[in-house]
Every structure is written in structure tokens, then in C-alpha cells.
Amino acid sequence: MSTGPVDLKSRLRRCAFALLRASGVPLVLRHTVQRRRLTILLFHQQDPVRFESTLHALRSRYSLVGMAEALQALESGTIHLLPPCPLVITFDDGRASNAALVPVLRRYEVRPTVFVTTGVVGTNRHFWWTALDASELRHAQSLPEAERIAYLRQLGHDPLTERSTAQALTLEQLSELSSVADIEPHTRTHPVLTRCTAEEARAEIQGSIDDVTTLVGTTPRVFAYPNGDVNDTVSGIVAACGIRYAVTTEPVYVDRRSEPLRLGRIFIRDTATNSELIVFASGLHGMLKRMLRRAP
């Protein structure tokens, strides 16, 4: 089967981001808007070679800070006193591949935050969405929680089934990763929280908070909403569980006016080129998308 159209789309994408980078707008944003605002990036999995390239590109343009330092600045209202262009790196889910990044993190002395799906780490269960095609995934995400689980089982993808291989970190890998990264909760099974009942959402959120404490011996301080899905009910439950900060997938910067339970975070594709990384990290892509949404 020919992959011509896919290759063409990929080439056009690379060219578009190379042009956006060359425009100088990301540089202007870094030296103006981003200089005294916090940027949080979201990754899922990168191999060590690509991640080292990512770190090299980011360190030459941003001040990489840990989540703990960023939260302290938020609490004290001193984000503007962080190093210029402060940036936090986060990973979602707790993929097994994250374990291979430990040597790179030690070498670069960068401490990211890894939000783990605690009902999957340490097991051979698979992340439920990885077995679905695009249309199945869209349908599953639209369903109330109980119906979503029933639909997955109908497709033969019971999320509680133990497979022959693991997709998530083992407990040993999680322990090693916790020496170079902050481990924080991301629910137990990665549901769409806005499609859960209040009781279901509370069990997922509080359960993952308790699990993180048990697994790595720390008290969670920040939560990541699966897929970034949040409403007032969900954020209220997070607050009631004792968490003061939570991150979304809304691609905006963080400053003293940001809502603590809805902090912005910029998603970076695992296969992003350096130009794409630089454009996304600058916030330019998110700005352009918002402008297009507002256009008549």
C-alpha cells in the first residue's frame, strides 16, 4: 500500500513548523510573554536519544525548573521571580518506556513530573485506549463511565485483563524513576472524568492519590486530569481530596492569575521535530488555534 499521501502530509507539516520557527515569532514570545510566565509541557513517551535532543533544545532556550519549585512560586505569588522563561517538563500515564529516560535525567540533572495511572503501573494491564481505532476511541470517550467499560468489554478489551506484556512501568521501574522525577496521580484507570458520576470520579481521584503515597512514599501535591477533561464538579472533587493544584491540556502559560486547579499545559507530540517542539513550547501554535476558533 502506498504511503505517499501520509509522507506528503508529514513533509508539509515539517515545512510549516520550520517556517513558523524561522519567522522569529517563537523567539519574540520567549523574550517577552514567556519570560516571566511559567510554561508546562506535556509528553507521553520519548526514546532516550530523542529526549536528549529535546532537553538540549529546551535548555538552550528555557530555564528548566521542577514542579516543586514552580508550585512554591505559585503559592507565594512569585512566578515572576523564577529564572527567565521557566519551564516544567511532565509526562502522563507512566509508560514503561519512561524508565529508559533515567540515565538522561541524571546526566542533565532535570527533574520532570510523571503523572501515573496507578491501576495500570505495576501490572500487565494495558492502557485501554491503545487497542481502539480512532472512531472506537471517540465513541468510548463520549460514553458514561459504566457504558464505556461495557463497550470495551464488548470489543474484547476488558481493561482489567492481565496481558503477556506490560505497557506501564513496573514497580521496580517506578521506584527507580522516583529518584529522578516527581511521581504524581493521574487517576487509577484513566477514565473520562467528566463522564463519570461524582462517586466514580472521587474513587478514581482519591484512589490514585492514596496509591501514589503507598507506591513511592510521598504526599501528592498536583493532579493531572486524563485527556485534560475537567468541569467544576471534577475540580471540586480534586480540591476535596486535598489537592491544591491540577494541570489540564489547555495550551496556555501559567501566571499569578491562573486558576490553581486548571493550570495550562502544552502537549508535545512524541515524534515532534525540533522545529515543532520550539513552536509548540513557545505557545505560538496554541495562540493560532485560539485565533482560528474565534474567527467568524
C-alpha positions in Angstrom: 0.0 0.0 0.0 1.3 3.4 -0.9 2.1 5.8 1.9 2.5 8.8 -0.5 -0.3 11.0 1.0 0.9 10.3 4.5 4.5 11.1 3.6 3.4 14.3 1.8 1.3 15.4 4.9 4.3 14.7 7.1 6.7 16.7 4.9 4.2 19.6 4.7 3.9 19.6 8.5 7.7 19.7 8.9 7.9 22.6 6.4 5.1 24.5 8.1 6.8 24.3 11.5 10.2 25.1 10.1 8.7 28.3 8.6 7.0 29.2 11.9 10.2 28.7 13.7 12.2 30.8 11.1 9.6 33.6 11.4 11.2 34.6 14.7 7.8 34.7 16.5 8.8 31.9 19.0 11.9 33.9 19.8 9.9 37.1 20.4 7.4 35.2 22.6 10.2 33.7 24.7 11.8 37.1 25.3 8.5 38.9 26.0 5.4 37.0 27.0 7.1 33.8 28.3 10.0 35.5 30.1 8.0 36.0 33.4 5.4 33.3 32.9 5.6 29.6 33.6 5.3 27.1 30.7 4.4 23.5 31.4 5.0 20.9 28.7 3.2 17.5 28.4 5.0 14.5 26.9 4.0 10.8 27.0 7.0 8.8 25.8 10.2 9.5 24.0 13.2 7.3 23.5 16.4 8.4 25.2 18.0 9.8 22.0 15.0 11.9 21.1 14.6 13.0 24.7 18.2 14.1 25.0 17.7 16.2 21.8 14.5 17.6 23.3 16.4 18.6 26.5 19.2 20.1 24.6 16.8 22.3 22.6 14.8 23.3 25.7 17.8 24.0 27.9 19.3 26.4 25.3 16.0 28.4 25.4 14.4 28.0 28.7 15.2 27.7 32.4 14.1 24.1 33.3 12.6 24.0 36.8 11.0 21.3 38.8 7.3 21.2 39.7 8.0 21.7 43.4 9.8 25.0 42.7 7.1 26.1 40.3 4.3 25.3 42.9 6.2 27.2 45.6 6.3 30.2 43.3 2.6 29.9 42.6 1.8 29.7 46.3 3.9 32.7 47.1 2.9 34.7 44.1 6.5 35.0 42.9 6.4 33.3 39.5 8.0 36.5 38.2 11.0 35.8 40.4 11.7 32.4 38.8 14.6 32.2 36.4 13.8 33.7 33.0 11.5 31.6 30.8 10.8 28.9 33.4 9.6 25.6 32.1 8.4 22.4 33.7 8.5 19.0 31.9 5.8 16.5 32.6 4.9 13.0 31.4 1.5 11.4 31.5 0.4 7.8 32.2 3.5 6.1 33.5 4.5 4.3 30.3 7.2 1.6 30.6 9.4 3.5 28.1 9.8 6.3 30.7 12.2 4.0 32.6 14.8 4.3 29.9 15.0 8.1 30.5 16.5 7.7 34.0 20.2 7.9 32.8 19.4 11.0 30.7 17.6 12.7 33.5 20.6 12.0 35.8 23.0 13.3 33.3 21.1 16.5 32.6 20.0 17.0 36.3 16.5 17.7 35.2 13.6 16.6 37.4 10.3 16.2 35.5 6.9 15.2 36.9 5.4 11.9 35.9 1.7 11.6 36.4 0.9 7.8 36.7 -2.2 5.8 36.1 -1.9 3.9 39.3 -4.2 1.0 38.5 -2.0 0.1 35.5 1.5 0.6 36.7 3.0 -2.5 38.3 0.6 -4.7 36.3 0.3 -6.3 32.9 -2.9 -4.4 32.2 -2.9 -2.3 29.1 -3.9 1.3 28.7 -7.5 0.9 27.5 -7.3 3.3 24.5 -4.3 1.7 22.9 -6.4 -1.2 21.4 -9.0 1.1 19.8 -9.1 2.8 16.4 -9.9 6.5 16.1 -13.7 6.0 15.7 -13.9 3.5 18.6 -11.9 5.8 20.8 -14.2 8.8 20.1 -17.2 6.7 20.8 -15.8 5.3 24.0 -14.8 8.8 25.3 -18.4 10.0 24.7 -20.0 7.3 26.9 -20.8 7.5 30.7 -18.2 5.5 32.6 -20.2 2.3 33.2 -21.2 2.2 29.5 -17.6 2.9 28.4 -16.4 -0.2 30.4 -19.2 -2.3 28.9 -18.3 -1.1 25.4 -14.6 -2.0 25.9 -15.6 -5.5 27.1 -17.9 -5.9 24.1 -14.9 -5.1 21.9 -12.9 -7.7 23.8 -10.7 -5.1 25.6 -11.5 -5.6 29.3 -9.2 -3.0 31.0 -8.7 -5.3 34.0 -7.3 -8.2 31.9 -3.6 -9.1 32.6 -1.7 -9.4 29.3 1.5 -11.2 28.4 3.5 -7.9 28.4 3.3 -4.6 30.3 2.7 -1.2 28.8 3.2 0.6 32.1 6.1 1.0 34.5 6.9 -2.0 36.7 7.0 -1.2 40.5 10.8 -1.5 40.3 11.0 0.9 37.4 8.7 3.3 39.2 10.9 3.2 42.3 14.0 4.0 40.2 12.2 6.7 38.3 11.1 8.4 41.5 14.7 9.0 42.3 15.0 11.5 39.4 11.3 12.5 38.9 8.3 13.6 41.0 5.5 11.0 40.8 2.0 12.4 41.0 -1.5 11.0 40.5 -3.4 10.7 37.2 -6.4 8.5 38.3 -6.4 4.8 38.6 -7.7 3.7 35.2 -7.6 6.9 33.1 -11.4 7.4 32.6 -13.0 10.5 31.2 -13.7 12.2 34.5 -16.4 14.5 33.1 -18.3 11.4 32.0 -18.1 9.8 35.5 -20.6 10.1 38.3 -19.3 12.1 41.3 -18.8 8.8 43.2 -16.9 7.2 40.3 -14.7 10.3 39.9 -14.0 10.5 43.6 -12.9 6.8 43.7 -10.6 7.3 40.7 -9.0 10.6 42.1 -8.7 9.7 45.7 -7.6 6.2 44.9 -4.8 7.4 42.8 -3.7 9.9 45.4 -3.6 7.1 48.0 -1.8 4.8 45.6 1.0 7.3 44.9 1.6 7.7 48.6 1.7 3.9 49.0 3.9 3.3 45.9 6.6 6.0 46.4 6.0 7.3 49.9 5.3 10.9 49.0 2.3 13.1 49.6 0.8 14.2 46.2 0.6 17.9 45.5 -0.6 18.2 42.0 -3.1 16.1 39.8 -3.4 15.7 36.1 -6.8 15.3 34.5 -6.9 12.4 32.0 -7.1 14.0 28.5 -7.4 17.3 30.3 -11.1 16.8 30.8 -12.4 18.8 33.7 -15.5 20.6 34.9 -16.5 22.3 38.1 -17.6 19.0 39.7 -14.3 17.3 38.9 -12.1 20.1 40.0 -14.2 20.4 43.2 -13.6 16.7 43.9 -9.8 17.1 43.4 -9.9 20.0 45.9 -11.9 18.0 48.4 -9.3 15.2 48.1 -6.7 17.7 49.4 -5.0 18.6 46.2 -4.5 22.4 45.6 -3.1 22.2 42.0 -4.1 20.4 38.9 -3.0 20.5 35.3 -5.1 20.4 32.1 -4.2 20.2 28.4 -5.2 23.8 27.7 -2.1 25.2 25.8 -1.7 28.4 27.8 1.0 29.8 30.1 0.8 29.9 33.9 0.9 33.1 35.8 -0.4 34.6 39.1 -3.9 34.9 37.6 -4.1 31.2 36.6 -6.7 29.1 38.4 -4.7 26.6 40.6 -6.9 23.7 39.7 -6.8 24.4 35.9 -3.2 25.1 35.1 -2.4 25.2 31.4 -0.1 22.7 29.8 1.2 22.4 26.3 1.1 19.0 24.6 4.2 17.9 22.6 3.9 15.0 20.2 6.3 12.2 20.9 7.6 12.4 17.4 7.8 16.2 17.2 10.7 17.6 15.2 12.9 20.3 16.9 11.1 23.0 15.0 7.7 21.7 16.1 8.9 21.4 19.7 10.2 25.0 19.6 7.0 26.4 18.1 4.7 24.5 20.5 6.7 25.3 23.6 6.6 29.0 22.7 2.8 28.8 22.8 2.5 30.0 19.3 0.6 27.0 18.0 -2.0 27.3 20.8 -2.4 31.0 20.1 -3.0 30.4 16.4 -5.6 27.7 17.2 -7.5 30.0 19.6 -7.4 32.8 16.9 -8.9 30.4 14.4 -11.6 29.3 16.8 -12.6 32.9 17.4 -12.6 33.8 13.7 -16.1 34.4 12.2 
